[in-house]
Amino acid sequence: MVDRTHKELTEDDIAEIARTYHAWRGESKDGEYEDQPGFCKSSTLEDIKANDYVLTPGRYVGAAPLEDDGIPFETKMADLTATLYGQMDEAENLDRAIRKNLEVLGYGE
């Protein structure tokens, strides 16, 4: 990923897109086209009309299924919450240090 919203395509990515396109067109030797949640969907005009002709891919493609890592939701939330609170405490400490440094430089409130 280049960033959160941009991905640099690899040769494998490009090949997969090309295979999928050719399968969708019925030109593939690798098999028939199949919708893949999170990657591709062949939508009908009725589907598009039902979405008020909005062509945002997520409305049609959906999300890829998530793999279950076996960790219960409650455990994940407890860990994430503890991490978040730790980061919030660190942010408060950094904020105080920055304010103190600004005051030393004569730019305090």
C-alpha angles and dihedrals in degrees: 000000000000088000138329094294103029129067126188107224118234124212088259091052091051091047091050091050091049092048091049092049093049091047089051089052090049091244099112128114089192095073141278126317118266129182111249117200110238093016116049144352132178103223126196125229087251090057090051093047090050087057092051090253091294106150099198103145095223091064090064110021097045123191129312113252113264120234115239108238092193094243111127116242092240091056092049092049092049091051093045092047092050090050091048093050090049090052091047090052090049090049090054091050092049091047091054091048092050092048090049092050091048090052091050088053091050097254100106126127 
